[in-house]
Amino acid sequence: MPIVRILLMLFALVSPALAQDGKSDTAAAREAAMDFRVYVDGVKRKGERPDLTRPEVAAQLGHVFNLDALNALPPVQGGDLPWLLDWIEAANTVNKLILLYGAKAGPQPDLAALQRNMTEYEDQYAAAVNFLIRAQAREATATKMFLADLKPEERTRIREEGFTRARGSSAEFILATICAVIDSGGKPENARLVAAAIRDTKEVWAGYFLPKDRPRILQVLAEYSKRVPDETARADLVAFTSAIEKVD
C-alpha cells in the first residue's frame, strides 16, 4: 500500500479523536478571543468600526463560536465542567466586545450603541447566541452531573448558592436572546437559527430552570409567541413552552 494512502488512513482515524478534544477546543477559543480583543482595541484606537467579515477576524470568531467542535464532543460528563466554563467565558467575552463596542460608560446602558451593534453585526451575534445556547445547555448538564457526584460534605452552601444563581441566570439569558433575536424584527434566518437552538436544548432548560421562575418564563414566552413573525421560529418557541409546561 502506498505510503500516502497509509498516512491518509491514519489521519482519518486520528481526526475524529482530535475533533472531540474539548480542552484543545477551549484553548483555541481562548487564544482566538485574545486575538480578537487585540484587533478590537486596535480598531478603537484608530476611531474605526470593527469589520467582522475580514477573513482573519471571521476565523477568530469561528474558533470561539466553534459549533462543529462542540457538536463533535462525546456525551457530556461532570468532569467537563472546568474547560466548558473557560470556553463559555471566552465566548461571552467576545460577544460583549461585539455588543458593547463604542458604548459609553455610565449607570445606564448605552442603548444607541447597543442598537447599532445589534443591527450592524446581527449575523455574527445570532451565530454567537446559537453557540452560547448550546454550550450553556451542555454546561447545565455537566453542572448537574458534577453536583450529583459530590459527597454530602462537599455540597457546600457556596456551591449550592452558586448553582441556584446559575439556574436563575440561564432563564434570563434565554429570555434575553428571544427578545434580542427572535422577537426583534431582524432577519428571519437568524430568528430561526436561535429558535432552533432553544428547541434543540428545550429538555435541558425545562429541567434546569428554577421552579419559582417557570410561571414568569411561561408568561413571557406566551407574549413572545404571539408577536414572532416567522412561522418556523414561532413553532420552535411553542415546542419550548410545551417542554417547560410538562415539568412537574
C-alpha positions in Angstrom: 0.0 0.0 0.0 1.5 3.4 -1.0 2.7 5.4 1.9 0.4 8.3 1.1 -2.7 6.1 1.4 -1.4 4.8 4.7 -1.0 8.4 6.0 -4.5 9.3 4.8 -6.0 6.3 6.6 -4.1 7.2 9.8 -5.3 10.8 9.5 -8.9 9.6 9.1 -8.6 7.6 12.2 -7.0 10.3 14.3 -9.0 13.3 13.1 -12.3 12.4 15.0 -10.4 12.0 18.2 -8.8 15.4 17.8 -12.2 16.9 17.0 -13.6 15.7 20.2 -10.9 17.2 22.5 -12.8 19.7 24.4 -9.7 21.0 26.2 -7.9 21.7 22.9 -11.0 23.4 21.5 -11.2 25.5 24.6 -7.5 26.5 24.3 -8.1 27.5 20.7 -11.1 29.5 21.6 -9.3 31.4 24.4 -6.4 32.2 22.1 -8.8 33.4 19.4 -10.6 35.5 22.0 -7.4 37.2 23.0 -6.5 37.9 19.4 -10.0 39.3 18.8 -9.6 41.7 21.7 -6.2 42.9 20.3 -7.9 43.5 17.0 -10.9 45.4 18.6 -8.5 47.5 20.7 -6.5 48.4 17.6 -9.6 49.5 15.7 -10.8 51.5 18.7 -7.5 53.4 18.8 -8.0 54.4 15.2 -11.6 55.5 15.8 -12.9 53.0 13.3 -15.5 50.2 13.4 -14.6 46.5 13.6 -15.0 44.6 10.4 -16.2 41.2 11.4 -16.2 39.9 7.8 -12.5 40.2 7.4 -11.1 36.7 6.8 -8.7 36.7 9.8 -11.4 38.2 12.1 -14.1 35.8 10.9 -11.6 33.0 11.6 -11.1 34.2 15.1 -14.9 34.2 15.7 -15.1 30.8 14.1 -12.6 29.4 16.7 -14.5 31.0 19.6 -18.0 30.0 18.5 -17.0 26.7 17.1 -20.3 24.9 16.9 -18.9 22.0 14.8 -16.3 21.2 17.5 -18.9 21.5 20.2 -21.3 19.1 18.4 -18.4 16.6 17.8 -17.8 16.2 21.5 -18.6 12.9 23.2 -21.5 12.7 25.7 -21.2 15.3 28.4 -19.6 14.4 31.8 -19.4 16.2 35.1 -15.6 16.4 34.6 -16.1 18.6 31.5 -17.2 21.5 33.7 -13.9 23.3 34.1 -13.0 23.6 30.5 -16.6 24.2 29.5 -16.7 27.2 31.8 -13.5 28.5 30.3 -14.8 28.1 26.7 -18.1 29.8 27.6 -16.2 32.6 29.3 -14.2 33.2 26.1 -17.4 33.2 24.1 -19.1 35.6 26.4 -16.1 37.9 26.4 -16.1 38.1 22.6 -19.9 38.6 22.5 -19.6 41.5 24.8 -16.8 43.1 22.8 -19.1 43.0 19.8 -22.3 44.2 21.5 -20.7 46.9 23.7 -18.3 48.3 21.1 -18.4 52.1 21.3 -20.8 52.1 24.2 -20.4 55.0 26.6 -19.7 54.1 30.2 -22.4 55.0 32.7 -25.0 53.8 35.2 -27.5 53.2 32.3 -26.8 51.0 29.2 -25.9 52.9 26.0 -28.9 51.8 24.1 -27.9 53.7 20.9 -24.6 51.8 20.7 -26.2 48.5 21.5 -28.8 49.0 18.8 -26.2 50.0 16.3 -24.1 47.0 17.0 -27.1 44.6 17.1 -28.0 45.9 13.6 -24.6 46.0 12.0 -23.4 42.7 13.5 -26.7 40.9 13.5 -25.4 37.8 11.7 -22.4 37.4 14.0 -24.5 38.0 17.1 -27.0 35.3 16.0 -24.2 32.9 15.4 -22.7 33.7 18.8 -26.0 33.2 20.6 -26.7 30.0 18.8 -23.4 28.7 20.1 -23.9 30.0 23.6 -27.3 28.5 24.0 -26.0 25.1 23.0 -22.8 25.4 25.0 -24.6 26.6 28.1 -27.1 23.7 27.9 -24.1 21.4 27.9 -22.7 23.3 30.9 -26.0 23.0 32.7 -26.0 19.2 32.2 -22.3 19.0 33.3 -23.1 21.1 36.4 -25.9 18.8 37.5 -23.7 15.7 37.0 -20.8 17.4 38.8 -23.0 18.1 41.8 -24.6 14.7 41.8 -21.1 13.2 42.1 -20.2 15.2 45.1 -20.1 13.7 48.6 -22.6 15.2 51.1 -19.8 17.1 52.9 -18.7 18.5 49.5 -22.1 20.1 48.8 -21.2 23.3 50.5 -23.6 26.3 50.8 -21.4 28.3 48.5 -21.7 25.6 45.8 -25.5 25.3 46.3 -26.0 29.0 46.1 -23.8 29.3 43.0 -25.8 26.6 41.3 -29.1 28.4 42.2 -27.8 31.6 40.8 -26.6 29.9 37.6 -30.1 28.4 37.1 -31.7 31.9 37.5 -29.2 33.5 35.2 -29.9 30.9 32.5 -33.5 31.8 32.4 -32.7 35.5 32.0 -30.2 34.6 29.2 -32.7 32.6 27.2 -35.4 35.2 27.5 -33.0 37.9 26.5 -31.9 36.0 23.4 -35.5 35.5 22.4 -36.2 39.3 22.8 -32.9 40.3 21.0 -33.0 38.0 18.0 -36.3 36.1 17.6 -38.7 39.0 18.5 -36.5 41.8 17.2 -37.8 42.1 13.7 -34.4 41.1 12.3 -33.6 38.6 9.6 -35.9 35.6 9.6 -33.0 33.2 9.1 -31.4 34.5 12.3 -34.6 34.1 14.2 -34.9 30.6 13.0 -31.2 29.8 13.9 -31.7 30.9 17.5 -35.1 29.4 17.9 -33.8 26.1 16.7 -31.0 26.2 19.3 -33.7 26.8 22.0 -35.8 24.0 20.6 -32.9 21.5 20.4 -32.0 22.2 24.1 -35.5 22.5 25.4 -35.4 19.4 27.6 -32.2 20.6 29.3 -33.7 24.1 30.1 -37.1 22.8 31.1 -35.5 20.7 33.9 -32.8 23.3 34.8 -34.9 26.5 35.3 -35.9 27.2 38.9 -39.5 26.2 39.7 -40.2 29.7 41.0 -39.1 31.2 37.7 -41.2 28.9 35.4 -44.5 30.8 35.7 -42.9 34.1 34.6 -41.0 32.4 31.8 -44.2 30.8 30.5 -45.9 34.2 30.7 -43.1 35.9 28.7 -43.0 33.1 26.2 -46.7 33.4 25.6 -46.3 37.0 24.8 -43.4 36.5 22.5 -45.1 33.6 20.7 -47.9 35.9 19.7 -45.5 38.5 18.1 -42.9 36.4 16.4 -43.5 36.9 12.7 -41.6 33.8 11.4 -43.7 30.7 11.5 -40.8 28.3 12.0 -39.4 30.3 14.9 -42.8 30.6 16.4 -43.3 26.8 16.2 -40.0 26.3 17.9 -41.0 28.6 20.8 -44.2 26.7 21.2 -42.3 23.5 21.4 -40.0 25.1 24.0 -43.0 26.3 26.0 -44.6 22.8 25.9 -41.4 21.2 27.3 -41.5 23.6 30.3 -45.2 23.1 30.9 -44.6 19.3 31.2 -42.1 19.6 34.0 -43.5 18.6 37.4 
